[in-house]
Amino acid sequence: MSNLLTKILKMGEGRKLKVLQKAVESVTVLEPGIEKLSDEQLREKTGEFRERLANGETLDGILPEAFAVVREASRRTLGLRPFDVQVMGGIVLHQGKIAEMKTGEGKTLAATMPVYLNALSQKGAHVVTVNDYLARRDADWMGEIYDFLGLSVGLVQDGMDFDERKVAYHSDITYGTNAQFGFDYLRDNIATSTDHLVQRDLNFAIVDEVDSILIDEARTPLIISGMPESAADTYYRFAAIIPRLKAGDDFEVDEKKRQVAPTESGVEKVENALGIENLYDDVNTNLVNHLNQALRAHTLFHKDVEYLVRDGQVFIVDEFTGRVLEGRRYSEGLHQAIEAKEGVEIKEENQTVATITIQNFFRQYDKLSGMTGTAATEADEFMHIYKMEVVSVPTHKDMIRDDRDDMVYKTTKSKYASVVEDIIERHEEGQPVLVGTVSVEVSEHISTLLKRKGVPHNVLNAKQHEREAETILEAGEHGAVTIATNMAGRGTDIKLGEGVEELGGLYVLGTERHESRRIDNQLRGRSGRQGDSGESRFYLSFEDDLLRRFGGQRMQNVIDRIGLEDDVPIEAGMISGSVRRAQEQVESQNFQIRKKILEYDDVLNKQREVIYAIRRDILMGGNVDTWSYVEEVLSEVVSGYASDAVYPEDWELEALSTELNRFYPTQVDFTGLDIENLTSADISAMVLEDARQRLAERKGEWEARTTELERRGLVRTDGLDSFEEAERRTLLSIVDQRWREHLYDMDYLREGIGWRGLSQRDPLVEYKREGFDIFQEMERGLKEDYVTYIYRIENVQLREEPQMQQLSYSGGEEEPSPQQSQPRQAANNKVGRNEPCPCGSGKKYKKCHGQPGAPPLNVPVGSTDAPDQRTG
């Protein structure tokens, strides 16, 4: 049945190849004319193509001529004329599909044609490789073609600073690894300055070894993390401060609404205790959340009522059932604030700053294509996840490699003994041998056995990319023996040495079957390139992991009953069929795992797109409607105390005033109002008009202060040249803080969501529902924070240059260079707002010469006694 289905699915392959062959012929027919062009005329074709595209022609329309130009440029620069099958592969890549081209068929050269064509749009073309060595090699090697045709080539490597990366990404063509491209995308979306943005829009990418990057690495997301902004000691500090505050004087509690808000007096006491000048400064956004959560923990949440402490941990109690809610935590730092209040341990962890899966990163490209020698076995997954069709491109010459049946032994010991015998026999004949292993441990074990027999050999274990690529090039020499993990040297072809062809070519010996058929096929594909002779065989034992997990013990029992000796192998199609079915089961399981990871990340991805879009608008100076945040927040506050759903005489206008003061210094006077003839909308209109006036006053004070600073000859070093810039900086800081907290909450939700299945609820559905609720709560908190801050930011200080915060990376091989870290602001030493004013009045500085619009201090510029004396 499965064979019939395969035949049905492949019925259209011949038709597709015929269409591709016609496209190749349209390229070949142009060659004679292109060959007659001088170097300069050939180079001028690039400008001509771009002009034609600007005039309305399409990439598909100029494909034949563009491909013919690259073909000729390759012949003149590298001495290599792409074969018809390479042109065919290039067409497949341009179509946004996966070109399955066997090892040695020249995928690297085939990619130059679609890369050149798509780079003509001047939107960028990315070539993604599996390691830095291959990215550098291909950029230098193929770069000769692009340079000849007048296109710029960039290379993204670890250790580059922002400027170098920006140059690379703004080149016509950019080479790099998937980790480099992915982490730069994440870094762009946590950047605090446009100077640190390096990437353009993701336009077109060709992924080399596409199965390795988009399939094998897809189970590990890319994550940038750093020490949490809310470290444990900060929670403990606030837990010590709150008991010193007095209810009514320093904070007001609304138990009915379960809300608590600090007063001006309370904020001042907290500022004194922390030794800071302005709690609402943009560098202190996390401290305001600490204060609010600490107040809630101490006034609204009570031990053995809302929570209980057991074994040094805080557990939430369900208010309806009285049962402990296992695996649940309060969000937004409240749980940590309660832990600090109770004096139990707060576990400090690295906080996720930005994260994305490989799948969701690459799906953002307008057009994505890939190439590999082994994709057909994963065709369903490529189509399901990436909407990419796999097209098997014919070989330039017929493949004549002899793939022998597996040799299966009873024990691992007897298997390795036979492996060593086979290697020695081939080595003595002069035939080169490539030994593939599934782990470094097995590589070293076989190396030890060969050393005992005096067989010279090389050992590679996929750690040193450059050295391994150079060494594996020599693996085809006469008498060479090379031991390597199955993936070692991927992307590098093995060429046969002199006289090796007559000895049977390269002999590939696999010591164990991999879980994936693709990896086995990759190993076999090292031999028999470009019509060369070659041979391959796998040695297995019933003790191998794959066979042991999928029926190996049962088969071994049969062999025991037959009485087969340990050193006598079984060479039967039945065993090979069992191994293939076992691999198919594992591949299916792994696909389900990757699919499930993606389904969960898709929930977060939609949220990520919303936040990153807001962030980009803020950073680029876009039109972010922040007044709508004020309207939404204050209107919701009004509806909570003066709703049309209750009689006006029951409105809680005094409590409303208190709550409004939590967000902005309101001057609305509700006394003496004829409330019988008012609606909730009328109250909202009064509040919003007052809020608009207070914001205009704040803006006027800021501008007056800026003018005063300029008059005194002072120069700002923090970039806050206007109130609008301060608004943007404040909002950006709040968005980042809230998003980091949201990622933590979503991680925590994800960890425990699987238990919902025990109550007959779909964990994914529950995750989507609760994730949406958490996101809405985060958005609401973000807007509330913004309103709170924007009315309290003060134009009274100048700051030093940003300091760098060390970030850590996972899901890729690169380490961040210092230039890639993100800035965290630090304040200067200067007169604090709560310190005595240097003028001698006896008042605090913020109540005297620190007020916006206050006359300047009669102190010489540069004096250490004067506030804000940092000159440019």
Buried (B, 14 or more C-beta within 10 A) or exposed (E): EEEEEEEEEEEEEEEBBEEBBEBBEBBBEBBEEBEEBEEEEBBBBBEEBBEBBEEEEEBEEBBBBBBBBBBBBBBBBBEBEBBBBBBBBBBBBBBBBBBBBBBBBBBBBBBBBBBBBBBBBEBBBBBBBBBBBBBBBBBEEBBBBBBBBBBBBBBBBBEBEBEBBBBBBBBBBBBBBBBBBBBBBBBBBBBBEEEBBBBBEBBBBBBBBBBBBBBBBBBEBBBBBBBBBBBBEBBBBBBEBBEEBEEEEBBBBBEEEEBBBBBEBBBBBBBEBBEBBBBBBBBBBBBBBBBBBBBBBBBBBEEEEBBBBEEEEBBBBEEEEEEBBEBBBBBBBBBBBBBBBBEBEBEBEBBBBBBBBBBBBBBBBEBBBBBBBBBBBBBEBBEEBBEBBBBBBBBBBEBEBBBEBBBBBBBBEBBBBBBBEBBBEBBEEBBBBBBBBBBBEBBBBBBEBBEEEEBEBBBBBBEEBEEBBEBBBBBBBBBBBBBBBBBBBBBBBBBBBEEBBEBBBBBBBBBBBBBBBBBBBBBBBBBBBBBBBBBBBBBBBBBBBBBEEBBBEEBBEEBEEEEBEBBEBBEEEEBBEBBBEBBEBBBEEBBEEBBEBBEBBBBBBBBBEEBBEBBBBBBEEEEBEBEEBBBBBBBEBBBBBBEEEEEBEEBBBEBBBBBBBBBBBBEBEBEEBEBEEBEBEBBBBBBBEBBEEBBEBBBEBBBBBBEBBEEBEBEBEBEBEBBEBBBBBBBBBBBBBBBBBBBBBBBBBBEBBEEBEEEEEEBBEBBBEBBEEBBEBBBBBBBBBBBBBBBBBBBBBBBEEBEEEEBEBEBBBBEBEEBBBBBEBEBEEBBBBBBBBBBEEEBBBBEBBBBBEBEBBEBEEEEEEBBBBBEE
